[in-house]
Amino acid sequence: MFKPAGLHAEDRLNRNPENLRSMAAMLVAVATFSVRDTIMKLLAAHYPPIQVAALRSLVPLPLVFAWVAWRGALRSVLQVNWPVHLLRAALGIAMLSLFAFGLKDRPGQAPGLASAYTILFIGPILITALSVVMLKERVSPQRWMAVAIGMAGVLVVLRPDGNGFLTIGSIAILATAVCYAVSAISARMLARTDRIEHMMFWLMILMAIGATSLAAPGWVAIDPAHALLLCGLAIGGFFGQMALNEAFARGEAALVAPLQYSALAWAVAIDWILWQTLPDGTTLIGAAIIIGSGVYILYQEKDRVAAGHP
C-alpha cells in the first residue's frame, strides 16, 4: 500500500526510539521551569525585579561550575565569541527583570502565570520573523501567514480596547518574549562557533555580574525564610536547562518543541492551587490561536529541513 512521503508522529517514534526519551525530557523541562517561574513570582512580591533576576542567575552558579568542569570545558572557557555572549547576557538580564516585574503582585496590573505563559508563547513565532533580519533566512508565505495569525492571537489575549488585559504587567511579559526571541537567535549564532557548555557558563556568569551590579544600590536583605525558595530556584533553573538540552540533542524538533505548550496546563493548575484564579475564555482562545500558529511554523520548519531548503 502506498504511504505518503511525510511520516506521522507514530512512524517517527518507531523510526527513532530516542524521540520518546526526548519528549519525556521536554515535559520534565517544562514542569521544572513552571515551578521555577512560580518561585520567581513568589519572590517578586518581596524583592525588586532586578534583584530577582540577580538571584535567578546567582543561585545556580555552583551547579553550573561543577557541570562545566565535569564536561572538561574549563580550559577553553575564554575562547569564545565575546560580543554575542555580552549581547545574550544583556538580553537575559532584561528578560528576567521584565518577567519578574510583569508577575509582580499589583491589583489589576499583574497577569496570572497562565496568562503570562500565553503571551510568552509568541516567542517561537517572533524567532521566525527575526530570523529573516538576523540570520538572513528565507521564510515562506505560509510561515509569514502563521506569524501574522500568531500576532493576532496575542492581540486577542491583550484586548487593547481599554477594557481588557492591556496592562503594564502584560506589556512587560510581551517585552520578555521579544528579548527571548532575540536571545534565541543569538544562541543560534553562537552555536556555530562555541561549545554549549561555554554558552551556558558565560550566560549565567555575565548575567549574575550585570544583574547584581544593577540591583546592588537597592538590594533588599534576603529573608532566611526564603532559603528553600532560593534552593528551588537553583535546582529548577539548572536541571530544567539540562532536560531542555537533552530534549533537543536527541529528538526531532517537530515532535519535541510543541510539548513546550504543556506549560499552559501547569500554569493553570498552579494559578488555581496558589491563587485560586483561572484564565478567562478570551485568554484561552488567544492561547489556542498562538499555539496553533506556533505548531504550524514548527512543522513547516521540519518539512523545509527535510527538503534541503536553506
C-alpha positions as CSV (number, residue, x, y, z in Angstrom):
1,M,0.0,0.0,0.0
2,F,1.3,3.5,-0.9
3,K,2.3,5.6,2.0
4,P,2.6,9.4,1.9
5,A,6.1,10.8,2.0
6,G,5.5,12.6,5.3
7,L,5.8,10.4,8.4
8,H,3.2,10.5,11.1
9,A,4.2,11.0,14.7
10,E,3.9,7.3,15.4
11,D,6.1,6.5,12.5
12,R,8.8,8.9,13.6
13,L,8.7,7.4,17.1
14,N,9.2,3.9,15.7
15,R,12.0,5.2,13.5
16,N,13.8,6.9,16.2
17,P,13.2,5.4,19.7
18,E,15.1,8.2,21.3
19,N,12.3,10.6,20.3
20,L,10.2,9.2,23.2
21,R,13.1,9.9,25.7
22,S,13.4,13.4,24.2
23,M,9.7,14.1,24.6
24,A,9.8,12.9,28.2
25,A,12.8,15.2,28.8
26,M,10.9,18.2,27.3
27,L,7.9,17.5,29.6
28,V,10.3,17.4,32.6
29,A,11.9,20.6,31.5
30,V,8.5,22.4,31.1
31,A,7.3,21.2,34.5
32,T,10.6,22.3,36.1
33,F,10.6,25.7,34.5
34,S,7.0,26.2,35.6
35,V,8.0,25.6,39.2
36,R,11.0,27.9,38.7
37,D,8.7,30.7,37.3
38,T,6.3,30.2,40.2
39,I,9.2,30.8,42.6
40,M,10.1,33.9,40.7
41,K,6.6,35.2,41.1
42,L,6.6,34.5,44.8
43,L,10.0,36.2,45.3
44,A,8.9,39.2,43.2
45,A,6.4,40.0,45.9
46,H,9.3,40.7,48.3
47,Y,12.2,41.9,46.2
48,P,12.8,44.3,43.3
49,P,12.5,42.7,39.9
50,I,16.2,43.3,39.1
51,Q,17.2,41.6,42.4
52,V,15.0,38.6,41.5
53,A,16.9,38.5,38.2
54,A,20.2,38.6,40.1
55,L,19.1,35.8,42.4
56,R,18.0,33.7,39.5
57,S,21.5,34.0,38.0
58,L,23.5,33.7,41.2
59,V,22.0,30.7,43.0
60,P,22.7,28.1,40.2
61,L,26.3,29.1,39.7
62,P,27.8,26.3,41.9
63,L,25.9,23.7,39.8
64,V,26.9,25.4,36.6
65,F,30.6,25.4,37.6
66,A,30.5,21.8,38.6
67,W,28.8,20.8,35.3
68,V,31.3,22.7,33.1
69,A,34.2,21.2,35.0
70,W,32.8,17.7,34.7
71,R,32.4,18.3,30.9
72,G,36.1,19.3,30.7
73,A,35.3,22.7,29.2
74,L,37.0,25.0,31.8
75,R,40.4,25.0,30.0
76,S,39.0,26.7,26.9
77,V,36.4,28.8,28.6
78,L,38.0,32.1,27.5
79,Q,38.0,31.1,23.8
80,V,34.5,32.4,22.9
81,N,32.7,34.9,20.8
82,W,32.6,37.7,23.4
83,P,30.3,40.3,21.6
84,V,27.5,37.8,21.2
85,H,27.9,36.5,24.7
86,L,27.7,40.0,26.1
87,L,24.5,40.6,24.0
88,R,22.9,37.4,25.3
89,A,23.7,38.4,28.9
90,A,22.2,41.9,28.5
91,L,19.1,40.3,26.9
92,G,19.0,37.7,29.7
93,I,19.0,40.4,32.4
94,A,16.3,42.3,30.7
95,M,14.2,39.2,30.1
96,L,14.3,38.0,33.7
97,S,13.8,41.5,35.1
98,L,10.8,42.2,32.9
99,F,9.4,38.8,33.7
100,A,9.7,39.3,37.4
101,F,8.2,42.8,37.0
102,G,5.3,41.5,34.9
103,L,4.4,38.9,37.5
104,K,4.8,41.2,40.5
105,D,1.6,41.4,42.5
106,R,-0.2,44.6,41.6
107,P,-4.0,44.6,41.8
108,G,-5.4,44.7,38.3
109,Q,-2.0,45.0,36.7
110,A,-0.2,41.7,37.1
111,P,-1.2,38.8,34.8
112,G,-1.6,35.3,36.2
113,L,1.0,32.7,35.4
114,A,-1.3,31.1,32.7
115,S,-1.9,34.5,31.0
116,A,1.8,35.3,31.2
117,Y,2.7,32.0,29.5
118,T,0.1,32.6,26.8
119,I,1.9,35.9,25.9
120,L,5.3,34.2,26.1
121,F,4.1,31.6,23.6
122,I,4.6,34.3,20.9
123,G,8.4,33.8,21.3
124,P,8.8,31.0,18.7
125,I,6.7,33.0,16.3
126,L,8.9,36.1,16.8
127,I,12.0,33.9,16.2
128,T,10.7,33.0,12.8
129,A,10.2,36.7,11.9
130,L,13.6,37.8,13.4
131,S,15.5,35.0,11.6
132,V,15.0,36.9,8.3
133,V,16.7,40.0,9.7
134,M,19.4,38.5,11.9
135,L,20.2,35.2,10.1
136,K,19.2,36.1,6.6
137,E,16.9,33.0,6.4
138,R,14.1,32.6,4.0
139,V,10.5,32.5,5.3
140,S,7.8,31.1,3.1
141,P,4.4,33.0,2.6
142,Q,2.7,30.2,4.6
143,R,5.1,30.8,7.6
144,W,4.5,34.6,7.3
145,M,0.8,34.0,7.4
146,A,1.3,31.8,10.6
147,V,3.3,34.7,12.1
148,A,0.5,37.1,11.4
149,I,-2.1,34.8,12.9
150,G,0.1,34.3,16.0
151,M,0.3,38.1,16.4
152,A,-3.4,38.3,16.1
153,G,-3.7,35.7,18.9
154,V,-1.6,38.0,21.1
155,L,-4.0,40.9,20.4
156,V,-6.9,38.6,21.5
157,V,-5.1,38.0,24.8
158,L,-4.1,41.6,25.4
159,R,-7.5,43.0,24.3
160,P,-6.2,46.6,23.6
161,D,-9.7,48.1,23.8
162,G,-9.4,49.8,27.2
163,N,-11.4,47.2,29.0
164,G,-9.2,44.2,28.8
165,F,-5.8,42.8,29.6
166,L,-3.5,45.5,28.2
167,T,-1.8,46.4,31.4
168,I,1.7,47.3,32.4
169,G,2.3,43.7,33.5
170,S,1.2,42.2,30.3
171,I,3.3,44.7,28.3
172,A,6.3,43.7,30.4
173,I,5.7,40.0,29.6
174,L,5.4,40.8,25.9
175,A,8.7,42.6,26.1
176,T,10.1,39.5,27.8
177,A,9.0,37.4,24.8
178,V,10.8,39.8,22.4
179,C,14.0,39.5,24.5
180,Y,13.7,35.8,24.5
181,A,13.3,35.7,20.7
182,V,16.4,37.8,20.1
183,S,18.4,35.8,22.6
184,A,17.4,32.5,20.9
185,I,18.6,33.9,17.6
186,S,21.8,35.0,19.2
187,A,22.2,31.5,20.7
188,R,21.9,30.0,17.2
189,M,24.6,32.3,16.0
190,L,26.9,31.3,18.9
191,A,26.3,27.6,18.3
192,R,28.2,27.9,15.1
193,T,31.4,28.7,17.0
194,D,31.1,28.0,20.7
195,R,30.5,24.9,22.9
196,I,27.2,24.6,24.6
197,E,29.0,24.4,28.0
198,H,30.6,27.8,27.3
199,M,27.3,29.3,26.2
200,M,25.6,28.3,29.5
201,F,28.7,29.2,31.6
202,W,29.1,32.7,30.3
203,L,25.4,33.4,30.2
204,M,25.0,32.7,33.9
205,I,28.3,34.4,34.9
206,L,27.7,37.6,32.9
207,M,24.0,37.8,33.9
208,A,25.0,37.3,37.6
209,I,27.6,40.1,37.4
210,G,25.4,42.5,35.5
211,A,22.1,42.0,37.4
212,T,23.8,42.0,40.8
213,S,25.6,45.3,39.9
214,L,22.3,46.9,38.9
215,A,20.5,45.5,41.9
216,A,23.2,46.5,44.5
217,P,22.0,50.1,45.2
218,G,18.5,49.0,46.1
219,W,19.4,45.5,47.4
220,V,16.9,44.1,49.9
221,A,18.3,41.8,52.6
222,I,17.4,38.2,51.9
223,D,14.8,36.8,54.4
224,P,16.1,33.4,55.8
225,A,12.5,32.1,55.4
226,H,13.1,32.3,51.6
227,A,16.1,29.9,51.6
228,L,14.0,27.0,50.5
229,L,12.6,29.0,47.6
230,L,16.2,30.0,46.5
231,C,17.2,26.4,46.6
232,G,14.3,25.5,44.4
233,L,15.2,28.4,42.0
234,A,18.8,27.0,41.7
235,I,17.8,23.4,41.2
236,G,14.8,24.2,38.9
237,G,16.8,26.5,36.7
238,F,19.8,24.2,36.3
239,F,18.1,20.8,35.9
240,G,15.4,22.3,33.7
241,Q,18.1,23.6,31.3
242,M,19.7,20.2,31.4
243,A,16.5,18.5,30.5
244,L,15.9,21.0,27.7
245,N,19.3,20.3,26.3
246,E,18.7,16.6,26.4
247,A,15.3,17.0,24.7
248,F,16.7,18.8,21.6
249,A,20.0,17.0,21.5
250,R,18.5,13.6,20.7
251,G,14.9,14.1,19.4
252,E,13.3,15.6,16.3
253,A,12.4,19.2,16.9
254,A,9.0,18.8,15.2
255,L,8.0,16.2,17.9
256,V,9.7,17.8,20.9
257,A,9.2,21.5,20.5
258,P,5.3,21.6,20.6
259,L,5.4,20.0,24.0
260,Q,6.6,23.3,25.4
261,Y,3.0,24.4,25.2
262,S,2.2,21.9,28.0
263,A,3.4,24.8,30.2
264,L,-0.1,26.3,29.9
265,A,-1.6,23.3,31.8
266,W,1.0,23.6,34.6
267,A,0.3,27.4,34.8
268,V,-3.4,26.9,35.0
269,A,-3.0,24.3,37.8
270,I,-0.5,26.5,39.7
271,D,-2.7,29.6,39.4
272,W,-5.7,27.7,40.8
273,I,-3.8,26.0,43.6
274,L,-1.8,29.0,44.9
275,W,-4.0,32.0,43.9
276,Q,-7.5,30.5,43.1
277,T,-7.6,32.2,39.7
278,L,-8.2,30.8,36.2
279,P,-7.7,32.3,32.8
280,D,-10.9,33.5,31.1
281,G,-12.3,32.2,27.9
282,T,-10.8,35.0,25.8
283,T,-7.3,34.2,27.0
284,L,-7.8,30.6,26.2
285,I,-9.0,31.4,22.7
286,G,-5.9,33.6,22.2
287,A,-3.7,30.8,23.6
288,A,-5.2,28.3,21.0
289,I,-4.5,30.8,18.2
290,I,-0.9,31.3,19.3
291,I,-0.2,27.7,19.9
292,G,-1.8,26.6,16.6
293,S,0.3,29.1,14.6
294,G,3.5,28.1,16.6
295,V,3.0,24.4,15.9
296,Y,2.3,25.1,12.2
297,I,5.6,27.0,12.0
298,L,7.5,24.2,13.7
299,Y,6.1,21.6,11.2
300,Q,6.8,23.9,8.3
301,E,10.4,24.1,9.5
302,K,10.7,20.3,9.8
303,D,9.4,20.0,6.2
304,R,11.8,22.7,5.0
305,V,14.8,21.0,6.5
306,A,13.8,17.6,5.2
307,A,13.5,19.0,1.7
308,G,17.0,20.5,2.0
309,H,15.9,24.1,1.6
310,P,18.0,26.9,3.2
